[in-house]
């Protein structure tokens, strides 16, 4: 059980205490003051930059406007010039961390049943139940910025994300990486299946997330797919998506938190986080893999989990190389060191908007990025 943190504040002559909740792992603020519609942006900006949190008790829409105004104040500061793509990456990460900390200091208090008792506030109970679990015995205080993320995730979960390669929609849960970038899904949908995988299988989908790749494999005719993930939220999300798609007879969502399930497979697919850097929060674990731990666990364990004639598919972007986070040729060397050989490599260019946005601090690296599906066999 995670440690419970508390925050306190004074309203008039009355001292209050409440439970602090942060999905990003932000520590509880040491100093909290009450704020409402009378507080202007300049005062709010000064206080939040100094480390003081503002517990909002005014109008909900005014709070959202104040959050946007604070964001504009932060973004006014001219970015520092970077000498390389690697330096640009670390400067941007630092700037994003500062922005998150400052904006995360505008707080709201939820009711014990996850209601938000602010004027003109929407009903947030369903979204909070999905993200935070059933209401507890005490009313929590959360960052408004986080709450807006929870509401946005609820909308995505409700309407889903269209996946053309699947011919259906995938419904991501809060805290589970969404398949909004379809390039890697297209690669899995188009790569030739190794002969033992279809129609029999089995295939393993390691780090399944929403279950999208397991679903694609099942739709391609793989008779049995076993999907794993270390994130309990991802397992619940994948089960819901596989059930919604009517694929429960073909796809098993394995619990237990191990990367490889027991046994061997004709095809093992892995789409690990692409950047070998430390995540700043639990919500970034779908993007950042410290030291490439999941990547190397997949490579070193692959041969022992393949059936004769089987194949491993590694889906990786070269963004880490473009940013100087991984040396050119390092991935291929790791493949060789694991006793594997490259049978083929399928490449695709990014289609997401940031790759075409020259205002993005990492534009040059994103524009040059290539996502690849590496077809790997044990080195005979």
SVG drawing of the C-alpha trace seen along z (x, -y; Angstrom):
<svg xmlns="http://www.w3.org/2000/svg" viewBox="-23 -40 51 66">
<polyline fill="none" stroke="black" stroke-width="0.4" points="0.0,0.0 1.4,-3.4 2.0,-5.9 -0.8,-8.4 0.2,-12.1 -1.7,-15.0 -1.9,-18.7 -3.2,-21.5 -4.4,-25.0 -6.2,-27.8 -9.5,-29.2 -10.3,-32.2 -9.6,-31.0 -10.2,-27.4 -7.5,-24.8 -8.2,-22.2 -6.5,-18.9 -7.1,-16.7 -5.5,-13.7 -3.1,-14.5 -3.4,-12.5 -1.1,-12.8 -1.0,-10.2 2.3,-11.8 4.0,-11.3 4.2,-15.1 5.0,-15.6 2.4,-17.3 2.8,-21.1 4.2,-22.4 2.3,-25.7 -1.3,-26.0 -3.5,-29.1 -7.2,-29.4 -7.9,-31.1 -11.0,-32.1 -12.1,-34.4 -10.7,-37.5 -7.1,-36.3 -5.4,-37.8 -2.9,-36.0 0.1,-38.0 -0.5,-37.0 -1.2,-33.4 1.9,-33.2 4.1,-34.7 2.8,-32.4 3.0,-29.2 6.5,-29.9 7.5,-30.4 6.2,-27.0 2.8,-28.0 -0.2,-25.9 -3.6,-27.5 -6.6,-25.6 -9.4,-26.9 -12.8,-27.6 -14.2,-29.7 -15.8,-29.1 -14.7,-26.1 -14.4,-27.9 -12.4,-30.7 -10.0,-28.1 -9.5,-26.7 -8.9,-30.2 -6.4,-30.9 -4.6,-27.7 -4.3,-28.7 -3.1,-32.1 -0.4,-30.7 0.7,-28.4 1.0,-31.4 3.1,-33.2 5.5,-30.3 5.7,-29.9 6.7,-33.6 10.2,-32.8 12.5,-32.4 13.9,-28.9 17.6,-28.5 19.7,-27.8 20.8,-24.2 24.1,-23.1 22.8,-19.7 19.7,-17.5 20.7,-15.8 21.0,-19.2 17.7,-20.3 16.0,-17.1 17.3,-17.7 16.4,-21.4 12.9,-20.6 12.5,-17.9 13.6,-20.4 11.2,-23.1 8.3,-20.6 9.1,-19.5 9.1,-23.1 5.9,-23.8 4.2,-20.8 5.3,-21.7 4.1,-25.3 0.7,-24.4 0.3,-21.5 0.1,-23.9 -3.5,-25.0 -5.5,-22.5 -9.2,-21.4 -10.8,-19.3 -12.9,-16.4 -15.8,-15.1 -15.6,-11.7 -17.7,-10.4 -15.5,-12.2 -17.8,-15.1 -16.3,-18.5 -18.2,-21.2 -17.3,-24.3 -19.7,-26.6 -20.4,-25.4 -18.2,-22.3 -19.0,-19.2 -19.8,-15.8 -16.3,-14.3 -17.3,-11.2 -17.2,-8.6 -13.8,-9.9 -12.3,-9.9 -13.6,-6.5 -11.9,-5.1 -8.6,-6.8 -8.4,-6.7 -10.5,-3.7 -13.5,-3.6 -13.9,-6.6 -12.1,-6.2 -13.2,-7.2 -11.6,-10.6 -11.9,-13.4 -8.7,-14.0 -7.1,-17.2 -5.8,-16.9 -4.1,-19.2 -6.6,-20.8 -4.2,-20.1 -4.3,-16.4 -8.0,-16.4 -8.4,-17.9 -6.2,-15.0 -8.4,-12.5 -11.5,-14.1 -9.7,-14.0 -8.8,-10.4 -12.4,-9.6 -13.5,-11.1 -11.0,-9.1 -12.0,-5.9 -15.6,-6.6 -15.3,-7.4 -12.1,-5.4 -9.3,-5.8 -9.8,-4.8 -7.3,-2.2 -7.5,-1.7 -5.2,1.3 -7.7,3.0 -10.8,1.7 -12.1,0.8 -11.7,-1.5 -9.5,-0.9 -10.6,-2.5 -7.5,-3.5 -7.8,-3.8 -6.2,-6.5 -2.5,-5.9 -2.3,-3.5 -0.4,-4.5 -2.9,-5.3 -2.3,-4.1 -2.7,-7.6 0.5,-7.0 -0.6,-4.4 2.7,-3.8 3.8,-0.9 0.4,0.7 0.6,0.5 3.9,2.3 2.5,5.2 -0.5,5.3 1.7,5.6 4.8,7.7 4.7,11.2 3.8,13.7 6.3,16.5 4.9,19.8 4.3,21.5 2.3,18.5 -0.7,18.7 -3.2,20.2 -1.9,21.9 0.3,19.8 0.8,19.1 2.1,15.6 3.2,13.5 2.5,9.7 4.9,8.3 3.9,5.0 0.5,5.1 -0.8,1.8 -4.3,1.3 -4.1,4.7 -4.1,3.2 -1.2,5.4 -2.7,8.6 -5.9,7.7 -4.2,7.0 -2.5,10.4 -5.7,12.2 -7.5,10.4 -4.7,11.5 -5.5,15.2 -3.1,16.0 -5.1,18.7 -3.8,17.9 -2.2,14.8 -0.9,14.4 -0.5,10.8 1.5,9.5 2.0,6.2 3.5,5.1 0.9,2.4 -2.3,3.5 -4.2,0.7 -2.9,1.9 -4.1,5.5 -7.6,4.2 -7.6,2.0 -6.5,4.8 -9.1,7.2 -11.8,4.7 -10.7,4.0 -10.3,7.7 -13.7,8.4 -15.3,5.4 -13.7,6.7 -15.0,10.2 -11.5,11.8 -11.5,13.5 -11.4,17.0 -8.1,16.0 -6.4,13.6 -5.4,14.4 -4.4,11.4 -1.9,13.0 -1.5,11.7 1.6,11.9 3.6,8.9 6.4,10.9 7.6,9.9 7.5,13.4 4.7,15.8 5.5,19.5 6.4,21.6 7.4,20.8 5.8,19.1 6.0,19.0 6.0,15.2 7.0,12.8 6.1,9.1 7.5,6.3 7.0,2.6 9.0,1.3 9.2,-2.4 11.5,-4.0 13.5,-6.4 16.2,-5.1 15.7,-7.8 14.1,-8.0 10.4,-8.8 9.4,-11.8 6.2,-10.1 4.3,-6.8 2.3,-8.2 5.5,-8.5 6.5,-4.8 5.0,-4.1 7.6,-6.4 10.7,-6.2 12.6,-3.0 15.6,-3.7 18.7,-2.2 16.6,-0.3 15.8,2.3 12.7,3.7 14.4,3.7 17.4,5.7 15.1,8.1 13.3,8.8 16.4,9.4 18.2,11.6 15.1,13.7 13.8,14.0 15.7,17.1 14.6,19.2 10.9,18.4 10.8,19.1 9.5,22.3 11.6,23.8 11.1,21.5 9.7,18.8 10.4,15.1 10.7,12.1 9.3,8.7 10.9,5.6 9.1,2.3 11.4,-0.6 11.7,-4.2 15.2,-5.6 14.3,-8.8 16.7,-7.9 19.5,-7.8 18.3,-11.1 18.4,-12.7 21.8,-11.2 20.3,-9.0 21.5,-5.9 24.6,-5.6 24.3,-4.7 24.6,-1.0 24.1,-0.3 20.7,1.4 22.1,3.7 25.1,4.6 22.7,5.5 20.8,7.7 23.9,9.5 25.1,9.8 21.8,11.5 22.6,14.3 20.1,13.0 20.2,12.0 18.2,9.6 16.1,11.4 14.6,8.2 13.6,4.7 10.5,2.8 10.6,-1.0 7.9,-3.7 8.0,-7.5 6.1,-9.4 2.8,-11.0 2.1,-12.7 1.7,-16.6 4.8,-17.3 7.0,-15.8 5.9,-18.7 5.9,-21.5 9.1,-23.7 8.2,-25.4 8.7,-22.1 12.1,-22.2 12.9,-18.7 11.6,-19.3 14.8,-18.2 14.9,-14.9 11.2,-14.2 11.3,-15.1 14.2,-12.6 12.6,-9.8 12.0,-6.4 10.0,-3.6 11.1,-0.1 9.9,3.5 13.0,5.7 12.3,9.3 14.7,11.3 15.7,15.0 18.1,16.9 21.5,17.0 22.0,20.6"/>
</svg>
